Amino acid sequence: MRELYCYNKFPDFQMVENCLASEVEAGPMRVTPDLEKTCKSVKVLRKLLLSDRLYANKVVYSKISEGLESGKFRSVQAQGPRPLPELLTIAHEAYFRLTLYMTMSVQGYRDHTGDADARMDLYHNLCASVKRDRDDNATAAWEQREQNLHTNSGSGEEDDDDSGAPSNRVTIADEYY
């Protein structure tokens, strides 16, 4: 997941440049040029990932959707365009956003088990943000994307995320599934 959205090898879905450990020598981490108008910095993009307004950013919403539909995730076949809520449950989307948020925290980020409690709290808050975002913005985001797809007659097939759910020890409210 990190590589698809944070690695220079996948420019169609990439949101940040020079993020992964293998790219540290390439220069400072920054948002891709196509995001600069709506997310001026990595800090702004990270804030958007935690917010209940991600669906309102058509560029980020499209990149995430197209990446999930692309078939680039392990064990997932490509599929056609569809609304983001059809691709991921709220809980999976929250985990997905949290992973990207943490990955973009510093160049060459690596998971640390020491921050598990704080990360779990952030995850639970993010589940609520994703639910609000879907309730408030999902329909308009999909309509905008669908209109752009018809206008551009571009990106076709792509797919779902196999990022994995949080561990079984976690209790997630049923409304997030």
N, C-alpha and C positions, 0 to 999 in steps of 0.2 A: 504494500500500500504506500509506504513512504517513497519508494522509488518512482512509482507512477506519477506522483504529484510533486515530488521534490528533486527529481534527477534530470539533469540536462539531456538525457537520452530520450525522454518522452515529451517533446515540446508541445504537443497538442493538449496535454493534460497538466503539464507542469505549472505550478503556481509560484514557486520560488526557485531561484538559481543559486548554485554554489552552497547548497544546504548540507549535503551528505559528506561524511568523512573523506570520501574519495575526491571531493571537489573543493576542499578547503584552500588548496593552493591556487585555484582559479580566480580568487578574489572574494570580496565580501558577499555575504548572503543578501539577496534583494528579491523583491517581487519581479515577476516576468513583465516585460514591456506591455503586454496586453492587459495586465491588471493595474498598471500605474494610475489610470484615470479613476478607478473606483476604490483601490487600496494602495495608497501612496507609499506604504512601507510594510515590512514584515510585521511590525508591531500592530499596525491597523488590521492586517489580514488575520493575525492571531486573535485579536479582539473580536473580529467578525465570526471566527470559528466557534467562539464561546457564546455568541449572542443568539437572540431570537429574531435576528434580521438577516441571516445568511441567505435565505431564499429570495430576499429582495435585491440581492446583488446578482444580476443576471449573468455576469461573466463567471463568477465563482460557482454559482449554481450549475451552469452549463458544463464547466470543466469537471466538476465532481460527478455529475450525471453521466457525461460522456466517458469518463474514465471507468466508472462502474459498468457501463454497458459495453465497453470495448473488448471484453474477453481476455484482457491482459492479467487478470487475477488468476492465481493458481486454481485449477479445477473448476473454472467457470467458463462457460461458452459465451461467445458474443451474442448480443440481442439488440433489437431495435430500440429506438428512443421510447422512454416512458417516464412518468413522474417519479421523482426521487422516492416518495413514500412507497412506491411499488417495488423498489429495489432493495430497501433496507427497512427493518423495524426501527422504531425510535431508539431502542437500546443499542442496536448495531450502529445506527448513525451517530449516536452520542460517543460510542467507543471510537468510531472512525474519526470524528472531529477531534476528540481528545488526543488520539495518536498523532494527528497532523499538528495540533497545537504544541504538543511536547516536542515533536521532531523539529519544529521551527523555532524552538526556544534558544538554540545555540547551534552554530555550525558543528557538524560532526556529532550531534546528539546521540547518546546511547542510553537505553533504559537503565534506571537505578532502582533497586528494590527498596531503598531507604525512604523514598518519598511515596510509598504505597498508600498510606492513610490520607494524605493530602490529595493524591491523585484520585482516590475513591470518592472523596467528598466532591471534588471537581466533576467527576463522572456523574454522580447523582444530580448535581445542579444542572449539568449539561443535558441530562434526560429531560428535565423540565423545560429547559430552553428550546430543545428540539421540538418538543410537543407544542409549545406556544408558537414557534416558528411555522410549524405545519398548519396549525389551526388558523393562524393569521395570514400566512403568505403562500402556502403551497399551491393553491388553485391559480393565483395570479402568476406565480413563477412558472408553472407548467404551461399556462396559456401563452406567456411571453416566449418561452423556449420553443413551443410548438409553432408559433408564428415565425420565429427566426429560422426554424428548420425548413418550413415551406418556402420562405423567402430565399434562403441560401441553398436549398436543395443539396445540402452538404452531408455532414456526418451521418453515417448510416447505422451500422450495427455495432453493438457493444454490450457489456454485461455487468452483472451483480458482484458484490464484494464478498470475499470469504475471510474477512478480517478476524472472525471469531468473536464469540460473546465473552463477557467477563466470566471469571471463574465461578464454579458452582457454589462457593461459599457466600457469594453476594446475593442479597435479596433485593430484587428489583420489582417495583410496583407493577401489577398486571397491566395498567394503562399504557405502559411503555412498550408493550409487545403487540 
